[in-house]
Amino acid sequence: MARILILDDVLEAVRAIEMILVKNGHETIGCTDENEAIEQVRSSPVDLAILDIKLKHRDGLEVLDEMKRIRPELKVIMLTGYPTHQSAEESTRLGADAYCVKPIDRHDLEKRVRDLLP
């Protein structure tokens, strides 16, 4: 199926999303470091990135912007536990395909992933 990158500064959150995606047949790359995630997008094929907005060292919106400059066709789902109208608008402006509030329901995540992948 698809190769999906997950970036969240909380390892348990990465693992929880990975479990859902792997059960659906996807290959996952879990990252807790922003630079590692960007390097994965730069150096290997990734079909979809799931990015948290609130990260340790950089804002997830900055990471989104950099990833889209590297691979404009990359599909991206933004996740946040602190939703604001401003972050939703900025996510869309920077090219995110979906904006979801954490904790995300397993069925909602599966549907969003299905909708974005061929």
BELTAMO-V634493 format. One record per residue. N is the residue number from 1. RES is the residue in one letter. OMEGA is omega in whole degrees, -180 to 180 (none if undefined). Layout:
[[N | RES | OMEGA] [N | RES | OMEGA]]
//
This chain:
[[1 | M | -173] [2 | A | 174] [3 | R | -172] [4 | I | 177] [5 | L | 178] [6 | I | 178] [7 | L | 174] [8 | D | -180] [9 | D | 177] [10 | V | -176] [11 | L | -180] [12 | E | 178] [13 | A | 177] [14 | V | -178] [15 | R | 180] [16 | A | 179] [17 | I | 178] [18 | E | -180] [19 | M | 180] [20 | I | -175] [21 | L | 179] [22 | V | 177] [23 | K | 178] [24 | N | 174] [25 | G | -179] [26 | H | 171] [27 | E | -178] [28 | T | 172] [29 | I | -179] [30 | G | -180] [31 | C | 171] [32 | T | -179] [33 | D | -176] [34 | E | -178] [35 | N | 176] [36 | E | 180] [37 | A | 179] [38 | I | 179] [39 | E | 177] [40 | Q | 179] [41 | V | -179] [42 | R | -168] [43 | S | -177] [44 | S | -179] [45 | P | 176] [46 | V | -179] [47 | D | -175] [48 | L | 174] [49 | A | 175] [50 | I | -171] [51 | L | 171] [52 | D | 179] [53 | I | -177] [54 | K | -178] [55 | L | -176] [56 | K | -170] [57 | H | -178] [58 | R | 175] [59 | D | 179] [60 | G | 177] [61 | L | 175] [62 | E | 179] [63 | V | 176] [64 | L | -179] [65 | D | -179] [66 | E | 179] [67 | M | 180] [68 | K | 175] [69 | R | 178] [70 | I | -177] [71 | R | -176] [72 | P | -178] [73 | E | -178] [74 | L | 174] [75 | K | -176] [76 | V | 171] [77 | I | 176] [78 | M | 177] [79 | L | 175] [80 | T | 172] [81 | G | -177] [82 | Y | -175] [83 | P | 173] [84 | T | 177] [85 | H | -179] [86 | Q | -179] [87 | S | 176] [88 | A | 179] [89 | E | -179] [90 | E | 177] [91 | S | 179] [92 | T | -179] [93 | R | -178] [94 | L | 173] [95 | G | 176] [96 | A | -180] [97 | D | 179] [98 | A | -180] [99 | Y | -174] [100 | C | 179] [101 | V | 176] [102 | K | -4] [103 | P | -179] [104 | I | 178] [105 | D | -178] [106 | R | -178] [107 | H | 178] [108 | D | 178] [109 | L | 180] [110 | E | 180] [111 | K | -180] [112 | R | 179] [113 | V | 178] [114 | R | -178] [115 | D | -175] [116 | L | -177] [117 | L | -180] [118 | P | none]]
//
